[in-house]
């Protein structure tokens, strides 16, 4: 602002005049026009930030304080929204707090848009000094809040209570109030966060306080299921801290929890079984109470409940007392990282009525203009049939699984959509290259090396090898043009299911890129380790310039779930026994696909299918399972680098069957695993591999 002082000074004078001469008018048209100018002036003050005059920020805050109390809802809406933006400037915290009472009144407004903006402003003005007052007010408003705003209120209350709690016991009490008042809107991520915080704070009496408070909360027969889940987990981990208190013994803890067994769902029952096992391990008097429950549920129709019941019942006979003690000891502290609640809040702000004041709320201009094709808009060949215009239904993720499901892609275009960027921006992937690119990706899913992408300018080759949960991936970028490729950059998106370390040609992953001379290559090398099942391949964005023209190619690396398989050979009886034990909608994925036109179903094609299953998908072939030659069955273990509580790697057993119908000219692919994402991932890779056999 110092380079054009005369103009800046003149502009500041204009802004000051707007602030001092704008007032509420009886004429609606004049009022609307005046306020449109005023709010733009305040937006300019926000943009100036700390470099602008302090008195203008203070004047704007005072004026907005008048507008958020007028009767006209449109003015109140704009006033609340603009004040929220202004409140984020450094030094504005105290001045905005003066209007806290007025903002709380707006929470009762008949217009839900005004209520949302009031909630946003309270969220911004909250700090350690007023957090308890604001949170308590919000909890009180939650009782009568409209259903359309309840979920957002619950999420923001949970974030504020965690962020500004000076006493974590107050935080626990607040979450329990949320569950009591609006339990249906308390997501799993909220109560998971309570568990993490209690587990990670062994100092003081927080763990004992949480255990005692949750035992009392779960005592009534009419209790929300979310409270039962939190109580089950916390009492299983820290119930021993209160076992000597009157009315809180181990068997009393069991009775309080087990009274809810008939009314809770299977996910909660699975959690309760784990808690019962821990109670029985700690308290001798609980063992005769727990044993009949394990015995009764050994034949449960739900595989998860059945497996837990069988394991917990036979644990003492199969292992030494020391080993059982080690298996059932309390969970270690969680990795301290940003709360998942903030991710949920950002996701909410990114849809619907966008909050312009929120961090990251304003999109970059390039994205607003649609100039770039983001990696998630690349056709993903592991999603199934290329010609299927409908999105596949996603398999539900078990709430008690060992993994979090990565965010899936709902915006994948079909092969009929153009992949070129607008003429005003970088040139994207030409439409005529897409079919060959799909086939190349499909082949590389089951091949150790090959060409991933190829046109007149650039060739991208991949060589990859894997052992267990780890892999080494080399990517080569060859210049096929008659001029150097300048500013060549590549970016690999990080994902929560893969750990990656990258190195390569100097500058390739830097902001300025590197230059690749004619007929030479740049190289990227990745060391990867999988930590959870996944069904989406990592995105790779390649950008470069040649002859003054920018190019932007969103690609996908052929790192798929089957890369981390380890073959298992089973006898026919053992295979069918495991196959039947994995029966169930959550465990199975199945799809029928037409045989390729150039590859009719015969003995040769079945031999290629068998080779694809063993060499490509890394499954061990289980022969003799079916008397017919038109079925190929296989077994494998999906290896991960994640560890369980005992320090052992977490793995997932996988079964696969490919059945051919020569008369119909079709294959049926069926996968069964303990993890729905694994089932879907293996099925998808098998489908695209069949298309290119």
Helices and strands as residue ranges (DSSP letters): H 5-21, H 28-48, G 49-51, H 54-67, H 73-87, H 93-97, H 100-106, H 112-125, H 131-142, H 147-163, H 168-182, G 183-185, H 188-199, H 206-217, H 225-238, G 239-241, H 250-258, G 261-263, H 266-282, H 284-296, G 297-299, H 303-318, H 321-327, H 340-349, H 365-368, G 375-377, G 381-383, H 431-446, E 449-454, E 458-467, E 470-479, E 485-492, E 498-504, E 514-516, E 521-530, E 539-546, E 549-556, G 561-564, E 565-568, H 572-581, E 588-594, H 603-611, I 612-616, E 620-621, E 631-643, E 649-661, E 666-673, H 676-691
